[in-house]
Amino acid sequence: MSDDLGDEDWVSQYGTIHKPIEGKPFKRRPSVGEVSQELSLLKGKLTPDQAATAVNHHRVRGAIPGEGVRYALAGKLRADGFRVWASPTRHIPGHVSVALMDDDRLWTHDDMERFDACFESTNWKEGML
């Protein structure tokens, strides 16, 4: 596991109101049944357009209204009990993974609340829905 993210590095999480997960626009825990107990983030403080094209290479014009990103510092996630590290993929060189410090267990409601509280702001793509 390569961790080249400093505590002062920003990470972004892409979300959408068009396909909410458990009624929320941002994923708050790994899906039930997933082998990996990690969530995907993106390195840097990306715009909604940058995040949308990073996670979906078929997007030519970027995000659509109702899609956005929220931002957290890697150090805040670590201070609140999460492991966060750079995990680049062939398609997403700025991919970042986040997991519980004790990744042998499923995420609880408390873990999801702590994860949400790490994010300082949200940037939505504007326009008509």
C-alpha positions as CSV (number, residue, x, y, z in Angstrom):
1,M,0.0,0.0,0.0
2,S,1.6,3.2,-1.2
3,D,0.6,6.3,0.9
4,D,1.8,9.5,-0.7
5,L,-1.0,11.6,0.7
6,G,0.0,14.1,3.3
7,D,-2.4,15.2,6.1
8,E,-2.8,18.6,4.3
9,D,-3.8,17.0,1.0
10,W,-7.4,17.4,-0.1
11,V,-9.5,14.6,-1.4
12,S,-12.8,14.8,-3.3
13,Q,-15.8,12.5,-3.3
14,Y,-18.1,12.5,-6.3
15,G,-21.9,12.2,-5.7
16,T,-25.2,12.6,-7.4
17,I,-28.8,13.3,-6.5
18,H,-29.9,11.2,-9.5
19,K,-29.0,7.9,-8.0
20,P,-29.0,8.4,-4.3
21,I,-27.6,5.6,-2.1
22,E,-29.7,5.1,1.0
23,G,-31.3,8.5,0.3
24,K,-28.0,10.3,0.2
25,P,-26.1,11.8,-2.8
26,F,-22.7,10.5,-1.5
27,K,-21.7,7.0,-0.7
28,R,-21.2,6.7,3.1
29,R,-20.0,3.1,3.3
30,P,-19.0,0.2,1.1
31,S,-21.9,-1.7,-0.3
32,V,-23.1,-4.8,1.6
33,G,-21.5,-7.8,0.1
34,E,-18.5,-6.0,-1.4
35,V,-15.3,-7.9,-0.8
36,S,-13.3,-4.7,-0.3
37,Q,-14.4,-2.5,2.7
38,E,-13.0,0.6,1.0
39,L,-14.6,3.7,-0.5
40,S,-13.3,5.5,-3.5
41,L,-12.2,9.2,-3.4
42,L,-10.2,11.4,-5.8
43,K,-6.9,13.2,-5.1
44,G,-7.2,17.0,-5.0
45,K,-10.0,19.5,-4.7
46,L,-11.7,18.7,-8.0
47,T,-14.6,20.5,-9.6
48,P,-17.8,18.6,-10.4
49,D,-16.8,18.4,-14.1
50,Q,-13.3,17.1,-13.3
51,A,-14.7,14.5,-10.9
52,A,-17.4,13.3,-13.3
53,T,-15.0,12.8,-16.1
54,A,-12.5,11.1,-13.8
55,V,-15.0,8.5,-12.7
56,N,-16.7,8.1,-16.1
57,H,-14.4,8.5,-19.2
58,H,-17.4,8.4,-21.5
59,R,-18.4,11.9,-20.2
60,V,-17.4,14.5,-22.7
61,R,-19.0,17.5,-21.1
62,G,-18.4,16.7,-17.4
63,A,-21.0,16.8,-14.7
64,I,-24.7,17.5,-15.1
65,P,-26.8,19.5,-12.7
66,G,-27.4,17.5,-9.5
67,E,-23.9,16.1,-9.5
68,G,-21.2,17.3,-7.2
69,V,-18.2,16.8,-5.1
70,R,-17.4,17.2,-1.4
71,Y,-14.0,17.9,0.1
72,A,-12.0,16.6,3.1
73,L,-8.5,16.8,4.3
74,A,-6.7,13.4,4.4
75,G,-5.5,14.3,7.9
76,K,-9.1,14.9,9.1
77,L,-10.1,11.4,7.8
78,R,-7.1,9.9,9.6
79,A,-7.8,11.8,12.8
80,D,-11.3,10.4,12.8
81,G,-10.3,6.8,12.5
82,F,-9.9,6.1,8.8
83,R,-7.0,4.9,6.7
84,V,-6.6,7.0,3.5
85,W,-4.0,6.3,0.8
86,A,-3.3,6.9,-2.9
87,S,-4.4,3.9,-4.9
88,P,-4.1,4.9,-8.6
89,T,-5.7,2.8,-11.2
90,R,-5.1,2.6,-15.0
91,H,-8.3,4.6,-15.6
92,I,-8.1,6.8,-12.6
93,P,-4.6,7.9,-11.8
94,G,-5.8,10.2,-9.0
95,H,-7.8,7.4,-7.2
96,V,-7.7,7.4,-3.4
97,S,-9.0,4.7,-1.1
98,V,-10.4,5.1,2.4
99,A,-11.2,2.4,4.9
100,L,-11.7,1.9,8.6
101,M,-8.5,1.5,10.7
102,D,-9.9,-1.9,11.6
103,D,-10.9,-3.0,8.1
104,D,-12.0,-6.5,9.3
105,R,-15.4,-5.3,10.2
106,L,-18.4,-3.7,8.4
107,W,-19.0,0.0,8.7
108,T,-21.5,1.0,11.4
109,H,-23.9,3.9,11.5
110,D,-21.4,5.7,13.8
111,D,-18.6,5.2,11.2
112,M,-20.8,6.6,8.4
113,E,-21.6,9.7,10.6
114,R,-17.9,10.2,11.4
115,F,-17.1,9.9,7.7
116,D,-19.7,12.5,6.7
117,A,-18.4,14.9,9.4
118,C,-14.9,14.8,7.8
119,F,-16.1,16.7,4.7
120,E,-15.9,20.5,5.0
121,S,-17.8,21.7,1.9
122,T,-19.7,20.6,-1.2
123,N,-19.6,21.9,-4.7
124,W,-22.6,21.1,-6.9
125,K,-22.9,21.5,-10.7
126,E,-25.3,24.4,-11.2
127,G,-28.1,24.6,-13.7
128,M,-31.6,23.5,-14.3
129,L,-32.5,20.0,-13.1
